[in-house]
Amino acid sequence: MLAGIGSAVDTNIATADGAFAAVMCTARQLGLPSDFSVFVQGAGKVGSSLAASLVEMGATVYTADVVAERADIRGCTNVSHMKDPFRELKVSLSTFICSPRANQQGTYLQDAPGLRS
């Protein structure tokens, strides 16, 4: 992302696009139907863009964020109120965006307990 400094490219959107490609490729490799379900934890600039793109592709998207209002994304179900959405939801895939330190974000794919094959 250092290459984005001073660039017209929004690195948040670029990161979300990369995560989107990873999710879609994973779903395809697993043979999931086009309406697969996914949990996106973290609804900042990256997570919200990722969630919106997944909705556009027909996925059922659940979102959560420590600031619950951020997870109110059109077409998504906000599950910020759940104590442990990773265990409570039955989803095909889950992703989460974490920022352990300010200005650093990572994207991870993780098998969810309800993974369908």
C-alpha contacts under 8 A as a table, 3 or more apart, distances in Angstrom:
res1	aa1	res2	aa2	distance
1	M	4	G	5.31
1	M	5	I	7.43
1	M	11	T	6.40
2	L	5	I	5.57
3	A	7	S	7.45
4	G	7	S	4.95
4	G	8	A	7.58
4	G	9	V	6.21
4	G	10	D	7.29
4	G	11	T	6.01
7	S	10	D	7.74
9	V	14	A	7.53
10	D	13	I	5.50
10	D	14	A	6.37
11	T	14	A	4.80
11	T	15	T	5.97
12	N	15	T	5.13
12	N	16	A	6.19
12	N	45	K	6.03
12	N	46	V	5.18
13	I	16	A	4.95
13	I	17	D	6.03
13	I	45	K	7.45
13	I	46	V	6.22
13	I	49	S	6.72
14	A	17	D	5.07
14	A	18	G	6.28
15	T	18	G	5.10
15	T	19	A	6.25
15	T	46	V	6.54
16	A	19	A	5.04
16	A	20	F	5.99
16	A	46	V	4.97
16	A	47	G	6.76
16	A	49	S	6.06
16	A	50	L	5.02
17	D	20	F	4.93
17	D	21	A	6.19
17	D	50	L	6.88
18	G	21	A	5.17
18	G	22	A	6.31
19	A	22	A	5.03
19	A	23	V	6.15
19	A	50	L	7.04
19	A	107	T	6.57
20	F	23	V	5.13
20	F	24	M	6.09
20	F	50	L	5.92
20	F	53	S	7.23
20	F	54	L	7.17
21	A	24	M	5.17
21	A	25	C	6.03
22	A	25	C	5.20
22	A	26	T	6.06
23	V	26	T	5.11
23	V	27	A	6.09
23	V	93	L	7.87
23	V	109	L	7.49
24	M	27	A	5.07
24	M	28	R	6.12
25	C	28	R	5.05
25	C	29	Q	6.08
26	T	29	Q	5.04
26	T	30	L	6.13
27	A	30	L	5.15
27	A	31	G	6.15
27	A	32	L	5.27
27	A	33	P	7.96
27	A	36	F	7.72
27	A	93	L	7.73
28	R	31	G	5.00
28	R	32	L	6.09
29	Q	32	L	7.81
30	L	117	S	6.24
31	G	117	S	6.97
32	L	35	D	7.98
32	L	36	F	6.02
32	L	92	S	7.66
32	L	116	R	7.58
32	L	117	S	6.92
33	P	36	F	5.45
34	S	57	M	7.53
34	S	58	G	6.24
34	S	59	A	6.45
35	D	58	G	5.19
35	D	59	A	4.36
35	D	60	T	6.04
36	F	58	G	7.85
36	F	59	A	5.12
36	F	60	T	6.08
36	F	91	V	7.65
36	F	92	S	5.98
36	F	93	L	7.96
37	S	59	A	5.61
37	S	60	T	4.43
37	S	61	V	5.78
37	S	62	Y	7.70
37	S	91	V	4.95
37	S	92	S	5.11
37	S	93	L	6.54
38	V	59	A	7.05
38	V	60	T	6.28
38	V	61	V	5.06
38	V	62	Y	6.24
38	V	91	V	5.47
38	V	92	S	5.79
38	V	93	L	4.73
38	V	94	S	5.11
38	V	95	T	7.34
39	F	61	V	5.88
39	F	62	Y	4.67
39	F	63	T	5.81
39	F	64	A	8.00
39	F	86	F	7.88
39	F	91	V	6.76
39	F	93	L	6.54
39	F	94	S	4.41
39	F	95	T	5.97
39	F	96	F	7.73
40	V	43	A	7.44
40	V	47	G	6.59
40	V	51	A	6.63
40	V	61	V	7.21
40	V	62	Y	6.17
40	V	63	T	4.89
40	V	64	A	6.63
40	V	94	S	6.03
40	V	95	T	4.91
40	V	96	F	5.32
40	V	97	I	7.56
41	Q	47	G	7.18
41	Q	63	T	5.71
41	Q	64	A	4.91
41	Q	65	D	5.99
41	Q	94	S	7.94
41	Q	95	T	6.36
41	Q	96	F	4.37
41	Q	97	I	6.09
42	G	47	G	5.39
42	G	48	S	7.62
42	G	63	T	7.27
42	G	64	A	5.93
42	G	65	D	4.74
42	G	66	V	7.54
42	G	71	A	7.62
42	G	96	F	6.00
42	G	97	I	5.15
42	G	98	C	6.79
43	A	46	V	6.94
43	A	47	G	4.34
43	A	48	S	4.57
43	A	63	T	6.97
43	A	64	A	6.63
43	A	65	D	5.60
43	A	70	R	5.62
43	A	71	A	5.35
43	A	97	I	7.89
44	G	47	G	5.36
44	G	48	S	5.67
44	G	70	R	6.85
45	K	48	S	5.60
45	K	49	S	6.24
46	V	49	S	5.34
46	V	50	L	6.13
46	V	97	I	7.46
47	G	50	L	5.01
47	G	51	A	6.01
47	G	96	F	7.62
47	G	97	I	6.28
48	S	51	A	5.10
48	S	52	A	6.15
48	S	70	R	7.93
48	S	71	A	7.39
48	S	73	I	6.85
49	S	52	A	5.18
49	S	53	S	6.23
50	L	53	S	5.21
50	L	54	L	6.25
51	A	54	L	5.14
51	A	55	V	6.27
51	A	61	V	6.57
51	A	63	T	7.47
51	A	73	I	7.61
51	A	76	C	7.36
52	A	55	V	5.14
52	A	56	E	6.30
52	A	73	I	7.14
52	A	74	R	7.22
52	A	75	G	7.49
52	A	76	C	7.86
53	S	56	E	5.06
53	S	57	M	6.46
54	L	57	M	5.11
54	L	58	G	6.56
54	L	59	A	5.50
54	L	60	T	7.84
54	L	61	V	7.05
55	V	58	G	5.13
55	V	59	A	5.15
55	V	60	T	6.54
55	V	61	V	6.41
55	V	75	G	6.19
55	V	76	C	7.14
56	E	59	A	7.46
60	T	76	C	7.14
61	V	75	G	7.49
61	V	76	C	5.01
61	V	77	T	6.37
62	Y	76	C	5.53
62	Y	77	T	4.69
62	Y	78	N	5.87
62	Y	79	V	6.39
63	T	71	A	5.37
63	T	72	D	7.72
63	T	73	I	7.84
63	T	76	C	6.49
63	T	77	T	6.05
63	T	78	N	4.91
63	T	79	V	5.86
63	T	80	S	6.99
64	A	68	A	6.55
64	A	70	R	7.92
64	A	71	A	5.21
64	A	78	N	5.76
64	A	79	V	5.31
64	A	80	S	4.22
64	A	81	H	7.98
65	D	68	A	5.22
65	D	69	E	7.82
65	D	70	R	6.43
65	D	71	A	5.73
65	D	80	S	5.79
66	V	80	S	7.11
67	V	70	R	5.81
67	V	71	A	7.58
68	A	71	A	5.58
68	A	72	D	7.43
68	A	78	N	7.68
68	A	80	S	5.43
68	A	81	H	7.59
69	E	72	D	5.47
70	R	73	I	7.28
71	A	78	N	5.42
71	A	79	V	7.89
71	A	80	S	7.15
72	D	76	C	7.06
72	D	77	T	7.34
72	D	78	N	5.71
73	I	76	C	5.45
73	I	77	T	7.66
73	I	78	N	7.60
78	N	81	H	7.89
79	V	82	M	5.62
79	V	85	P	7.05
80	S	83	K	7.97
82	M	85	P	5.57
82	M	88	E	7.71
84	D	87	R	5.68
84	D	88	E	6.09
85	P	88	E	4.79
85	P	89	L	5.47
86	F	89	L	6.02
86	F	94	S	7.71
86	F	112	A	6.36
86	F	113	P	7.04
87	R	90	K	7.72
87	R	112	A	7.58
87	R	113	P	6.15
89	L	114	G	7.18
90	K	112	A	7.73
90	K	113	P	7.04
90	K	114	G	4.45
90	K	115	L	7.31
91	V	94	S	7.00
91	V	112	A	6.55
91	V	113	P	7.73
91	V	114	G	5.34
91	V	115	L	6.11
91	V	116	R	7.71
92	S	112	A	6.81
92	S	114	G	6.34
92	S	115	L	4.59
92	S	116	R	5.48
93	L	109	L	7.61
93	L	110	Q	7.00
93	L	111	D	6.07
93	L	112	A	5.78
93	L	115	L	6.45
94	S	109	L	6.31
94	S	110	Q	5.75
94	S	111	D	6.53
94	S	112	A	5.82
95	T	107	T	7.15
95	T	108	Y	5.81
95	T	109	L	4.89
95	T	110	Q	6.20
96	F	107	T	6.14
96	F	108	Y	5.89
96	F	109	L	7.09
97	I	105	Q	6.64
97	I	106	G	5.86
97	I	107	T	5.03
97	I	108	Y	6.89
98	C	105	Q	5.69
98	C	106	G	5.79
98	C	107	T	6.98
99	S	102	A	6.40
99	S	103	N	7.37
99	S	104	Q	5.55
99	S	105	Q	4.61
99	S	106	G	6.72
100	P	104	Q	7.02
100	P	105	Q	7.41
101	R	104	Q	5.68
101	R	105	Q	7.86
111	D	115	L	6.46
112	A	115	L	5.37
